[in-house]
Amino acid sequence: MLLNPAFFAEQILNALQFSMLLFLLAVGLSVVFGLMDYLNLAHGTIYMFSAYIAVSVAAATGSFWAALLIAPIVAAIAGVVLYVGLLKRAARAGHLCQVLLTVGVIYMGTDLLRIVYGDLPKGVAQPASLAGTFDLFGVPYPSYRLFIITIGAAVMAALYVVLERTRIGAFVRAGVDERATTETLGINISLIFTAVFALGAWLAGLAGVVAAPIFGVYPGMDVSIIILVLIVVVVGGLGSLKGVILGALMIGFADTFGKLLLPQFAMVMIYLVMALVLAFRPTGLLPARRFVAPS
């Protein structure tokens, strides 16, 4: 099958599309964990929550684009409420407390969504404008999947500019390394950290909306994806945008081609990639580096 150029190109695009979904989810978790040192396992729950909000918005308005606009914003607001009202209190309590707290949030969030929406899977229809295929270098490929790749690439570029080339990214790192010193300079680190958490929740919400038409919406969809997201973060390196990009591509391609070549060992391929990386680079391929704010 792989000897067929058209089929091989299609699988490359499938792997790239899945990598972009993993990136959208993993980058928020990586930034929160790597820079704020907060292990938020409920990140996937925000992803699931946004997907269900998209179901409601799309049903009420008949528009996927309305869901794409509204659901991530609702997810960001929910993330801030969760952070300020609950998670922030455990910020200095250690990773074990954070894990236990966010696991509790996972179970409560899943049960609350079950109460509201029920157990049956739901879906969000693809927009009519993206329902067809696009001829890419002679390969017909679903337009909606190309849309996901485009969104992922646009988010990568925007985050690179914000986190790597502006004072905001430098302030975040400075707040992690020397919070007291940074605050004496008049920088509101608490507000910046809240904004970072909101950004991570918004990205998780965005991933939830764009994934809904492909994977469906169902209770427990957060648990099924969060393991892969954690692997991406570990492989790429905590707090590193470049690391998340590389990790998402590696895991996305390993998952896609693992299911194609060795379907019964697909998950083994993913864990093998992680094991090989950690054997030679225990901190991940591209862990975050600290740097001083540009003048």
N, C-alpha and C positions, 0 to 999 in steps of 0.2 A: 504493500500500500504506500509506504513512504517513498518508493521509487517513482510514484506518480507525482510530478512537480506540482500540479494543481492541488492535489490532496495534501502534500507536504506544506505548501504555502498556506492552505486553510488551517492546518493544525498550528502553524506558527502564529497565525492571527488569533486562533482560539486561546493559545497560551498567553499571548500578549494581552488579550481582553481580560482573562482571569487574573493576570498579574496586576492590571490596573485596579481591579476591584480589591485585591489584597492590599495594594498600596494605599488606596483611599482609607481603608480601615486601619492599617498598621501604622501609618504615619502619625495619626493622632495619639495612638497608644504609645508609640515610641517617644514622641515629644514629651508627653505627660510623665512617662516612666523615666526616660533618660535625663530630662532636664529638671523636672519637678520632684523626681525620686518618689513618685506615687504609683503603686502597682494597682491599676484600676481594671480588674477583671470584668467589671460591669460595662466595659466599653462595648462589648458585643450586644448587651441588652439595649443600649441606646440605638444601635444599628437596627435591632428588631423593632423597637418602639417606633422609629422613624418609618420603617416599612409599613407598619400597621396604620400610622397616621396617613401615609400615602394612599393606602386602600380607602380610607374614609374620605380624604380630599378628592381623590379621583372619582369616587362614587357620587359625591355631592356636586362636583363641578363638571364631571365628564371630561376632564382635561388632565393629561399626564403632566403637562408643563406647570399647571397650578400646584400639583403635588410635589414636583421637583423644586418649586420655589418655597412652598410653605413648610413641608415636612422637615427639611434640615434646620430651618429656623426654630421650629418647635422643639426639635431634638437639642439644639444648642441651648435653648431656654431651660429645658428639662435637665440638661447636663449641669448648667450653672446652679440651678436649685439644688440638685443632688450634691454638688461639690460644696456649696456654701452651707447648706443645711445639715450635711452628714459627713461627707468624705473629708472635708477640710479639718474636721475635729480630730481625725485620726492621722493627719499628715505626719506627725512626729512620733507616732506610736509604733513604728516599725512595720516591716513588710508583712509579717505574719498577721498582725491585726488588720492591715489593709486587705489582705487576701480574704480573711474570714468575713470582714464587713462587706466587701464587694460580692463575694459568693452569696451572701444573704440577699443582697440587692438583686442578683440574678434570679434567685428562686421567687422572690416577691414580685419582681417585674413580670416574670413568665406567668405566674398565677393570676395577676391582675389583668393581663392581656387575655388570658383564657376566659376570665369572667366576662370581660367586655365583648370579645370577638368569638369566643367558642374555640373548639379544638380543630375544626375543619380547616384545611389549607385555603388560602385566598390568593388572589392575584391582582395585578395591576396591568391593564392593557398597554401595549406599546403605542406610542403616538402614531397616527396614520402616516405622518410625513416620514417616519423611519421604519415603516412596516415592510418595505421592499428590500432589494439587494443592491449593492453597489459594485460595479466592475472595477476591481483594484488589480491593475497589472494583469488583466486577463482572467482573474479569479473572481467569480461572483460571491460576494460575502454580505451577510445581513447588515443592513445599514445601522440598525440599533447597536450591534456589537461594535461597529466602528465608532459610533457615538460615544460608547463607554471608553474606548481607547483614547479618543480625543479629549474627553473630560479628564481622564487620568493624566495625560500629558500637560494639559493646561494647568491643573492643580500643581503638578511637579514644578513647572516654571514659576508659578506665582509664589509657592512656598520657598523656592530657592532664593528668589529676590528678597522676600521678607525676612527669612531666617538667616540667610548667609550674607546679605549685602546691605542690611539696614541696622540702625541702632537698636531697633526693637529686639531683634534676635540676640544682639550683644547684651542688652539689659537682662533678658531672661537668663542667660548663662551667668552673668555677673550676680544675679539674685540667687542662683543656686550655689555658687562658690562662696560668695561673701555677702550674705543677705544684709547683715547689720551695716556693713560699710556702704553698700549700695543705697540703703534707705537713708543714710546720713547725707547722701548727695541729693536728696529730695525726690528720689524715684519711688513711686508707689508700687512696690513689688507685689503686694497682695492683689492689687488690681490687675497687674500684668499676668500673674499666675491664673487669676480667674478668667482673663481673656484667652489665655493659652488653653485652658480646659474647655472653654466655650468653643474655640476653634476645633479642638479635637472632637468634641461632640457633634459639631456641624459637619465635619468630614465623615464621621461615622453615619450621620443621618443621610448625607448625600449618597454614601455607598448603599445604604438600605433602600433608598428609592430606586437607584439605577439597577440594583440587583433584583428587585421585586418582579419585573416582567419576565426574567429569565429563570430564576430559581423558585419563585413563588414566595408566599408569606405564611408562616406557620409557627406555632409555639415550639421553642427549642432551636430555632434557626440560628440563634446567637451562639449556642454551645457548639453547634456543628462547624462554625467558622472561626471561633476564637482560638482554637488550637492552632490552626494554620497561621493565624495572625501572630500569635506568640512566637511561633517558629520563625516567621519572617523577621520579627524584631530581634530575636536572639541571633539569627544568622547574620543580619545586616549590621548589628551593633546599636546599642542603646543611644537614643537621642540624636542619631545621625540621619539627615535627610538622604544623603547619598547611600548610606547603608540600607535604609528602608527600600529605596529604589532597586538596589542590587539584590537584596534579599527577596523582594516581591517577584522579581524576574526569575530568580533561581527556583523558588518554590512553585511559581506559576507554571514554568516550563516542566519542572520535575513532575508535577501533578498531572498535567495534560498528557505528556508523552509516556508517563508511567501507566496511566489508565489505558493508553493506546497499545503499548508494547507488552506490558505485563500487568493486566488489569487486576489479577489476584494479589499482586505485590505493590500496588500503587502507593499506599501509605508507607510501605517499607522504603520506597525510593525517597520519599520526602524526609523521613527520619534519618536515612543514610546520608543525605546531603547535609543535614544539621550535624550529625555525628562527625563527619569528615571536617566540616568547618571548625567545630569546637575543638577537635583534636589538635589542630594546628593554630587556630586563632580563638582562644577561650573567650575573648571579649567581643567576638564578632569580626566581620570583615572590615568594617569601617566605623568603629565606635566614635562617638562625638569627641571633638577636641574643644578645649576651652580657649577662648580668645578675648582680647580686650576690645572694648567698643571703639569703632573707628572715629577718628577725629573729624 
